[in-house]
Amino acid sequence: MEPLGLVVHGKAEPFSAALRSLVNNPRYSDVRFVVGQEQQEVFAHRCLLACRCNFFQRLLGTEPGPGVPSPVVLSTVPTEAFLAVLEFLYTNSVKLHRHSVLEVLTAAVEYGLEELRELCLQFVVKVLDVELVCEALQVAVTFGLGPLQERCVAFIEAHSQEALRSQGFLELSAAALLPLLRSDKLCVDEAELVRAARSWARVGAAVLERPVAEVAAPVVKELRLALLAPAELSALEEQNRQEPLIPVEQIVEAWKCHALRRGDEARGAPCRRRRGTLPREHHRFLDLSFK
């Protein structure tokens, strides 16, 4: 009987380096991409992309006709992120950078590259900071990346004031902002959270060309106005008359909590203190401890 064969392996580094040299190399290339808003031309190799990724297998499934084939236009992916995807497909490794990892992650999700997606997620968790966390949260919410969303929310809970002042916070969608406003663990007082929500809504209103109150409608119901002292609530009511943000009915409900001064009548999320809620005299009537 013929003995069983044995698979032996050569050195991986020279093989990987040789394939890396083909990334965006016009030599032997048989497919061109026009990538990103800058319309950068990128060269690749049809057979390699097709055997490594189902997305490209479907995209490049039709054999090119005679002559010079037309380039494949991928306008939504930035060039740097697309080149990182190619590097991974060619070499099964990739050099990630903090400033572009979320774009690579987005491309990995859209192209169905699960291994690259996991590598990106691990990298994001390692480099997560105040400047990156809101953008990462937005990506997590957009693509349903539950574990990343949980890590981002936990980071923001621990660094609430810094995160609320970041540019990324102002650019969150309503769907990404909601889990933050629903959290009991934010280390920030409600008055500051109301101001942050107003700033967020103003930016959204300018971008979307819609009224501030309309932009804020999906999220302001999560603000716990009953935690504000009467003087703060009066000031908010006056500001709300000048620049509508919060439904009048919600402010009325907050006043009811003050008027009742009975915790059993005021129980619920609108009166529940957060980790960063500053103590006020009327809180003792609510009889609600932080959870």
RAHU-V578072 format. One record per run of one state. SS is the DSSP state (h for helix, s for strand, l for the rest). FROM is the first residue (numbers start at 0). LEN is the number of residues. If there is no record, write none. Layout:
BEGIN
ss=SS from=FROM len=LEN
ss=SS from=FROM len=LEN
END
This chain:
BEGIN
ss=l from=0 len=11
ss=h from=11 len=9
ss=l from=20 len=10
ss=s from=30 len=5
ss=l from=35 len=4
ss=s from=39 len=5
ss=l from=44 len=1
ss=h from=45 len=7
ss=l from=52 len=1
ss=h from=53 len=6
ss=l from=59 len=12
ss=s from=71 len=3
ss=l from=74 len=4
ss=h from=78 len=13
ss=l from=91 len=9
ss=h from=100 len=10
ss=l from=110 len=3
ss=h from=113 len=14
ss=l from=127 len=2
ss=h from=129 len=14
ss=l from=143 len=2
ss=h from=145 len=13
ss=l from=158 len=1
ss=h from=159 len=5
ss=l from=164 len=2
ss=h from=166 len=4
ss=l from=170 len=3
ss=h from=173 len=8
ss=l from=181 len=8
ss=h from=189 len=19
ss=l from=208 len=3
ss=h from=211 len=9
ss=l from=220 len=4
ss=h from=224 len=3
ss=l from=227 len=2
ss=h from=229 len=13
ss=l from=242 len=5
ss=h from=247 len=13
ss=l from=260 len=2
ss=h from=262 len=4
ss=l from=266 len=2
ss=h from=268 len=3
ss=l from=271 len=11
ss=h from=282 len=4
ss=l from=286 len=5
END
